[in-house]
Amino acid sequence: MFLQRGFSRLLSKSNNLLLSYNKFNSNVNKLSLLSSNNVNLIKSNNNVKSIIQNNNNNRFYSTKSAAEVDDEIPPEENDKTKTDQLIEETEKVIGLSEKHDFQTETQKILHIVAESLYTEKEVFIRELISNSSDAMEKVKHMQLTSASEIQDPEIPFEVKISTDEDKKTLIIQDSGIGMSREEMIKNLGKIGYSGSKEFLQKLGEQTDKASIIGQFGVGFYSCFMVGHQIKIYTKSAKKGSKGYLWESDGSGSYQISEADGVQRGTKIIIHLKPNAYEYSKKQSVENIIKKYSNFVGFPIYLNGHSVNTIRPLWTMNKNAITAEEHKEFYQFLSKSYDTPTYNIHFSTDSPLSIRSIFYIPSQHMEKYGMGRMEPGVSLFSRRVLIQQKAQGILPDWMRFVRGVVDSEDIPLNVSREHLQDNGLIQRISQVLVKRILKNLDEESKKDPIKFNKFMSEFQGFFKEGIITDFKWKDEISRLLRFESSKSTEDSPCSLDDYVKRMKPDQKQIYFMPATSRNVAETSPYFEPFQLKDVEVIFTYNSLDEFVLTNIGHYGDKKVVSVESKEAEEFLNQNQEKKQDTLSKEQIDGFLSWIQEAVADKLSGASPTQRSISAPAIVVDHESATFRRMMKMMEPNKQHQMAKQQVEFNMNHPIILKLNSTREQNPEVAQLVAEQIIDNALITAGLFDDTREIIPRLNKILDKVLTK
């Protein structure tokens, strides 16, 4: 618990990454740095940087007492006895009321919509393509309800886009519903009127409405961000309709005239402003189409060439998608060339409408020191991109996941660039995280070898989740894999595996920090567990100790270190007490002497009940990992090691000889006593620099060799 409290203090200000953990422990108040001892961990799991970050500048230190702080508060704020003075409505109406409409200056409103609504100019292409998509959806609906009334029904549904660098124009044409003269005045001359929204209201609850994108009635005006003159040729899809030209320079007025040779649908000609000439270049426009509108439900042609060739797999039946299609779609999303390890296709209509597809890569770049990965999930609404690398859809520790989330229930602002309901996004996130973790758990049972390979690559992210996102602790714990005394690196065990192999009288899961398997297997801490044939989890990187401590309980099994008092109590159960070679008086005399001889390092000395082959062992000590973190937190400060509680094997030959030597040769006994304690500290991982003991070892060798 001391380790957990210490790490809690260190991690509290990690730039909101530890928000969930802070709720778990409200007393946290300090942040730490990764120690140099974590270099190996960083090389293999660079995402550990996200757990502990350097934020020293954000530390808060207060030298004032509570009383002094209270004294700074103005007396009025402290006085809770004063009565609030509220303003009441005391006036009365004595005349007739007159109703007036708000007056607007159209030119200014248009300027606000065109210039201030969107943060990125390029989204005007997304808005116009979305309008074209809606227009063609309306014709498709006409085919179902009044097919005989459609003009030129043989014209295919498609969006055509043309760029001309010489004329500095961009043209977007569709074969959609088009507009009559009256509809042009209503749809284009009235800012904020949405024909698509009106269409949806007429549809009611019909399934067709899910394909309609627009809803605010302002998307068209985004073209004034880039164009100094806009021309629109349009012809209604109803038989017998005439063609019209709508023109405006965005100054607050427009002209409408009848036109000949107009095809069914709408053609928008944008004469670009000098600062928007890039949108007359084919490559620039193609990149924008693929970014925002690659998955609209109709083919898009740019200068006669098809652009949106990749299908939106998340809208399809998952059983109809091939492995090759998954690979192609994943590579399109992730801009990478590997093959995904897993794909997760999830759709639901309750409690929210969600269509999603996720991919788990085969590798990640953080381990190569390539920097922190950005979120890999894009947010769509009705197949139109809202946010790339969307924050909040998945927690930060899941940033390695690539995929798409599409929801009709997402409340967007007018520009469709930002979300309005964070509570709803959190609900969506909860549903998605639960599904991904459940799917991975199922995969671990289907193919353990494949899953173990995956976890060896990505386990660091899940450990980060244990620390920073406490609400998912139980689900993540099931996925973690560890090497243990009864499993190997090639075949690590889960906590479920461990529990199944537990002894009938065993109530705890035991783990042991070590630098390697060889060190673990030769440790005096592991020795008594080995004799009892009790499995011990081996952890080799410095944060695993904190991860397991943070897990705390797995089901009804408590997770404890083999070095703890709880572990010692378990070892003492049903254990025969060995006959001591020394009498009680001799043991008490030895313990009293050694505690005085090495008083600067011992807080207590007692005989051990553990079956160990070592002369002494440190018990329930301060975590070596925690000590390193504290040292790195204040690198310029000399940190004194706390005194330790040491238990002695009173039947060990070295202890027996030391007991007789302490009276015969006090000088040698003092050197040996100090060395025994330091050996115990080294075994416990508490000794920072073993070079300190070299002079003493040389003295001991000299004493031995000069006999």
N, C-alpha and C positions, 0 to 999 in steps of 0.2 A: 504493500500500500504506500510505503514511503516513496518508492519509485514512481508510482502512478501520480502521487501528489506533486512530486518534483517535476515530472514531465508536464503535468497540467499547467504549472506556473510558466514553464518555458514556451509553451505553444499557444498562449492565449491571444497574441496579437498578430497572427499569421495571415493578415490581409483578407479576413473573412473566410479563409479556407477552413478554419477550425470553428466556425460558427456552431455547427451541430455539437461538437465536443464541449464548447463553452457552456451550452445549455445543460450538458451532463454534469459539468463541474463549474459552478458559478464563482468559485474562489480563485480562478486562474488570474495571474496578473503579470506574467513575464514571457518574453519570447527568447528563443535560443537560436544559435547557429549550428549548422552541421559541423561536426568536428572533423579534423583531418583524419581521424581514425575511420571515418565513413567513406573514404575514397574508393575502396573496393566496392562498397555498396552502390555508390553513385555511378561507377563504371557499368555495373550490371543493371541497375535500376535508377536511371537518372531522374525519374519522377519523384524520388525522395526529396528533391529540392522543393517540391510543392508542399511537403509536410512541414519543413522547418525553413524559414526564410530569414534573411538578414534584414531586420527592421529596427535596428538599434535607435534610429532617429525618432522612432515613434514611442519610445519608452517614456513613461510618466513617473516622475519622482516628486513626492510632496514632502517638504520639510516642516509643514505647518501642522499643528495639532488640530484635532476636531474643534476644539473651543475657538482657536484662532480663525478657522475657516468660517465658523458660525458668526463670529464677530464681524466678518466682512459683509454679511447679508444686511441690506437696509432694514431698519426696524419695521417698516410697513409690511415687508414680506414675512417677517417672523410673527407678526401680530395676528393670530388666528381668531381673535375675539371681535374684530371689527365687522360691522354689518355691510354686506355688499349693497351698493346703490345702483339700482337698475333703472333704465329709461323706459317709460311707459308710453303707449299711444293714447294721447289725450285729445287729439284734434278731432273735429267732426266735419263731414262733408255737408255743405249747405246749398250747393248748386247742382245742375245737371252735368253728367259726365259726357265727354266727347271722345270718340274712338278715332285714333290716327294710326297709319301704317308707318313703320320705320322707313326712313329715307336712306338710300344708298348712292354712293358715287361709283357707278359701274366700272369705270376705268381703274380706280384704286382697288376695288374688290378683285378684278381680274388680275391686276398686278400682284396682289397678295397671293392669290391662288397659284399663279404661274411662277412666281419668283421665291416665295417664302415657304410654301407648303412642303416641298421635297428637299431633302438634304443632298441628293445626288441627281445631277441632270440626266444621267443615262436612263433613269427609270421611266422616262417618257416613252421609250420604246416598249417597255413592259406594259404600260398603261394602254397604249394604242393597240398592241397585239391582244390584250385582254378584251378590249372593246370589240375587236374583230371576232374573237372567239365567241363572245356573247351574241353577236349579231348572227353568226352562223348557227348557234344553238337554237335561236328563235326560229330560223327557217326550218331546222330539223323538226321542231315542234309543230310547225305549220304542215309539214309532210304527214304528220300523224292525225292532225285535226281537220285540215282543209287543203289537201294536196292539189286539188284542181285549180286553186286560186293562185298558185305560185308561178311567177314569171320566170321564164327560162329555167325550168327545173333540171335541165341537163348539165348546167354549169356545176363543176365539182366544187366541193367545199375546200378552200385553201386560202392561205394568207400569202400574198406576194409582196416582197419588199425590194426596192431598187435604190441603189446609191449612185450618185453622179458627182464625181470630184470636180469636173469642169464647171457644171452648172451650180455646184454647191447646194444640191437638193437631196432630200430623202423622201421617197414615196412609199406609202403603205396602202395596199389594196386588198379588200376581201370580197367574198361573194355571199355576203350575209343578207340581213333583212332590209338594209338600206333605209332611206327616209323619204317621206313625202315633204312637200313644202311646209305644211303645218307642223310636222314632226321635227323638221330642222329648227323651226322657230322655238318649239318647246324644248327640244333636247340640247341645242347648241346655244340658244339665245337666253337660256335661263340657267344661271350658274347654281349648281347644287341639285338640279333636277336629275334624277336617275331613271332612265327608261328601263334599265335592267331591274331595278328595285320594283318598279311598277309591274313589270312582267312577272316577277316572282310572286308578288301579291295576288296576281290573277291565277297563278299556278296553284296556290295554296300549298298543300302538303304532297304534291306529286313528286315522284322520284327525279324527274327531269331537272328540278331546280338545283340539284347539287352541282351541275355543270356550269351554272351561271356565276361569273366572277365579280362583276361590278356591283356597287351598291351605294356609292356616295355622289355620283354625278359630277365629279371634278376631274377625272382622269384625263379627259380629252384636252383640258386647258394646260396640261403639262407641256404640250408641244410648243407653247409660247415661251417656255424657258429657252428654247434653242432656235426658234424660228421668228423672223421679223415679218413674214407674211405666210398665211396659211390659206390654202385652197382645198375645198372639199367638193368632189363630184359624187353625187349619190343618186340612187334610183331605188324606189321601194320594191320589195319582192312581190307585192300584189300586182296581179295582171292589170295592164292598161295604165300603169303609173308612168309619170314623166320623169325625166332626168333634170337635176338642178345643180347649180354651182353656188357654194357658200364661200365667201371671202372675208378675211379680216386681218388687220395688222396688229390686233391686240390693243388698240387705242380706246376701245369702249364701244365701237360700233361695228356692224357687219353688213354685207350686201348679199342678196339672194337673187339669182337670175336663172331662167330656164336654160337648159343645155341639151345638146343633141349628142348622140353617140355614146351615151353613158350606159355602162353595164350594170346589171343588178348588183347591189351592194354599195360599198363606199370606197372611194379612193382619196387619200389625204396626201397633198403635196406640200411639203415643208421647205420653204426657202430659208436656209440656215443663216443665223447670225455669224459674224466673223469669229466670235469666241466659241462657236460650236461646229466649225468646219470638220472636225474629226468624225462627225456622224455622217459625213458624205463618203467615208472610207469603208470599203467592204469588210475588212478584217475587224475593225472596231465594232461595227454593227453586229457582225457574226458572233463575236465574243459576248456581247450583251445579250443577244438572243439565247445563246447557250447557257448563260448565267441565270437569266430570269424566266424565260419562256420556253425552255427546251421541251417541256412536257405538256403544253397545251394540247387539247384534243384534236387538233387539225394540223395538216402538214404546212410547214412554213418554207417558202422558197426565197432565197436571197440572190438577186441577179440571175434567176433561173435555176439555181442549184438548191437541192433539198438541204435543210439545216438540222432540223430536229429528227434525227434518225433513231435515237435511243428511246425505247418505250418506257413509260412510267410503271415500273414493275410493281410498285406498292398498290396500284389500282387493280392489279390482275389477280386471278386465282393462283395461290401459291403452288398448287399442284401442277399448274400448266407452265411453270417457269423452269427452264433447263439450267443446268449447272453453268453452261457457257454463257447464258444470258446474265446469270448472277455475276459471273466474273467480269463481263463487259461493263455491267452497270456499276459494280463496285469500283472498277478502275476509272470510270468516268467521274464518279463522285469524289474519289480520294486522290485523283491525279497520280496514281501509283501503278506499278506493274506486277505486284505480287498477287497471289490467289488468296481470297479470304478463307480463314479457318472455319468460320461458322457464318451462317446467315439466319436472321430471325425476322420472320414475316408476321406482322401482328396487325389485326384489324378488330375494331369493336365499335358498336353504336351506342353502348350504354356503359357508364352514365354519360360519356362524351363520345362524339363521333371522331374516331382516330383511324387513319390509315398510315401504316409505317413499315419501314423495312430497315434493318440494321445489319451491319457487317462487322465481324471481328477480324482484324488483319492478322497476317501470319507473323508480323514483326512490327517493332516501333523504333522510332529514331532517337528517342530520349536516351536510350542506353549508349548511343554513340556520342553523347555530348552535343547533340544538334539543337539543344534548347528545348524549352517547354512547348509541348504540343498545344495547338489551339483546339477548341471544340470541333468535333467532326460531324455534327448533325445539322442538316439544313432544315429550316422550317418553311413549309409550303401551306398555302390555303387555296384549295380548289386547283391544285397542280401549278400554281404560280408561286415563284419564290418570294418569300417575305424577308427572310434573314438567312444569310449564309453563316456558318459557324455560330449558330444561335446559342446564346448564353441562357442557362436555366432550364433548357429542355431535358438535359441529363446533368447529373452532378459533375463537378469538375474532375473527380477521380475517374470518371468514365470517359474522359476526353479521347481515349484511344478508339472509341467506337465510331464508325462511319455510318451514315445513313440519312434517311429522309423521314420527316414527320409531317403529315398532311391532315389538317383538321378544319372542318367547316365551322366549328364552334369558337375558333380563336377570335376574340374581339380586337379589331385593328383600328388604328387611328385613321384619319382621313387620307393620309399619304400612303397608307398600307406599308409603312416601313417600320412601325413600332407597335408593340402590344399594349393593350390598355388594362388588362386584368391579370395582375401577377398571381392572384389567388388561383385563377383557372389554370395558369401555366404550371403552378406547383402541383395541382391535381393531376394534370397530364403527365408531369414528370414522375409522380408517384406510381401511376399506372405503368409507365414504360419501364422504369427501373425494376419494378417487381417482375414484369414479364421477362426482361433480359436475364435477370438473376435466376429465375425459375427455369428458363430455357437452358442456361449454362449448367445448372444442376442436373437437368435431364441428360444433357450431352455427356457429363462426367460419368454417368451410369452406362450409357450406350457404348462408349469407346474410351475406357480409362487411359489407355496409352496416348491417344490423341489429345485427350484433355490435359494429361500431365505435361505434355510438351507445350501446350498452350499456356498453362499456368507457370511453367518455368520461364516463359518469356514475359508474361504480363502480371505475375503475382505482386509485384511492387505497387501497381495501381490499386489492387484490392486491399493491400495492407494500408495504403493511404486512406482508402475508404473506411476501414475499421477505425482509424484515428480521427478522421475529420467528419464522418457522417454516421454518427452513433446509432441512428434509427435503423440502419441496415446491418447492424453488427451481426445479428443471428444469421441472416441470409448469406452474408459474405463469408462468415466463419465456416459454413458448410463447404465452401469452394476452395478454401486454402489447403495447400499441401505442404507437408513437412517431412523431413528425414527424421528417422527415429532409431532407437536401438534395435528395433525389429523390422525396419524398412531401410531401403537404400536410396541413393540419389536418383537412380534410374526408376525406382518404383516407390515414390514417397507415399505417405499415408495421409488420409483425411482425419479430421477429428472424429468422424463417425467410425472409421476403421479402428482408431485407437480405443474408443469406448467399447466396441464389440470385443476387443481383446483384453479388457480390464479384468483384474482378479475379482472374485466375488466380494471380498471385503474391502475393495478399493473404491473410494468415494471421490477421488481427485485425479485430475489430469496433470502429469508432471512434465515440466520442460527444463532444459538446461542450456544456458548460453555457453558457447565455446567458440574457439577460433577455427577448429577443424574436427572431423570425426575422431581422429587419433587422439587429440587432446581430450575430447569428451569421454572416450572409452577408457582412458587412463586416469581420469579425474577421481579423487577420493569422494566427490559428491555423487558420482554415478555408481561407485563400487557397491554400496549397500543395496541399491536398487537392482543391480545385476545379480547379486546373491539371492535376492527374493524373486528374481525373474519378473520384475515389474518394468514395463515399457516406459521409456523416457524419450520425449521429443527433443531433438538436438536443433538448436538455432545458431546459425553462424554469422549473421550480420547483426549489427548493434541495435537496429530498430525492432527486430523480431521480439526481443524481450518486452519492449513496450507494447507491441501489438498483442501479444498473448496476455500480458497484464491487463490490457484494455478490454480484451474479450471477457475476462473475469469469470464468467460461468458459461459453460456449454451445456444447455439443457439443465439438468440438476447436478452436473459435475463442475466443481470449482477448478479453475486452472491455476496452479501454483508452481513456483520454482522449487527445484530439488534442494536448494540452499536454505529454504525457509523453515521456520519452526514447525509449521504445519506438516511439512514433509518428514521432519524428524519425529513428530508424534506418530505418524503412520508407520515409520520404520521401527519404532519401539513397541508396536503392538505385537503381542504373541512372540516376543523375542526373549530368548533365555539370557539372563544376566550372566556375563562372563565373570569368572573368579579373578579378582584383581591380585596381581603379584605383590603389590604394596599394601600395607595396612591403611586404614582410614586416616590415621594420624600422619603417616608418611605422605599420603596423597594430599592432605590438607596443607602440610608443610611445603610440599613442592609447589602447589598452586599459589600459595602465599608468596613464596620466594620469586617465582617467575613473573607474577603480576607486579612485584616491586622492581625486578630486574629490567623489565621492558615496560615500565609504567607509561611511557610516552605513546605506546601503541595499543595497550590493552585497557579495555573498559571492564573486563571481567574474564575470569578463567575458571573452567569447570571440566570435569571428566566427561568424555563423550560416551553416548550409548550407541552410536553408530558403529557398524562393522566396517572399519576402514583400516587400510594398511599404512596410512600416513601417520606421522607423529602428532599432527595437529590440524585443525580445520576451523575456518572462520564461519560462524553461523549467523543467519538472519542479518547479513551485512548490507551496507549501502551499495546499491547497484553500481558496478563499474561504468556502465553506460551513462548513468545519471551523473556520476562524478565527472566524466569527460565533457558532458554537455554543460555542466556548471562552470567548468574551467574555460570552455570556449566562450561562454557567455560574458565572462570578464577576463580576457586573456592576459591583461597586465597585472592582475592580482594574483598573489601567491596563495594557492589554496592548500590549507593544511588538511591532511587526511584525518578523518574522525577516528577516535579510538574504537577498537573492535572487540566483540565478544568472541573468544577463542575457546574451543573445546580440545582437550588433549586425550590421546589414546594412551592410557596409563599402563598398558601392557606392551607398548612398542619398545623394542630394544634400545632405540636412541633415547627415549624418555627415561627408561630405567637406568641407563648409563649416565645420563645427564644428572639424574637425581643423586647418584653417588659421587659424581664429579664436582657438584656444586660446593661441596665442603672440602674436597681434597685439592681442587684446582679452580678456585673462583674465577680467575681470569679467562680460562678456556671455557668454563661453564657459561660465563656472560656472553662470549662470542657465539657459542652454539645456540644459546637461548634466543638471541637476537636473530640468528639465521633461521631457526625453526619458525619463528613468527613471520619473518619476511617470506619464507617459502609458502606459508599458509596464505599470506596476502597475495602472492603471485598466483597461486592456484585459484584464488577467488577473483582474480582479475582486477585487483585493487591497487597493484603496484604500478605507478606511472612509468618509472624509469629504472630498470633493473641494474643499470650501471652503478647505482649507488651502493650496491652490495659487494661489488668487486673487491674493494680494499679489505673488507672483513673476510671474504673468502680467502684472499691471499694470506691473511694472518692465520686463519684456521689451518690452511695447508702448511704453512711454515711451522706451526705448533706440532702438527702431525708428523711431519718429516724430520723434525729435529729431536724427536723422542729418542 
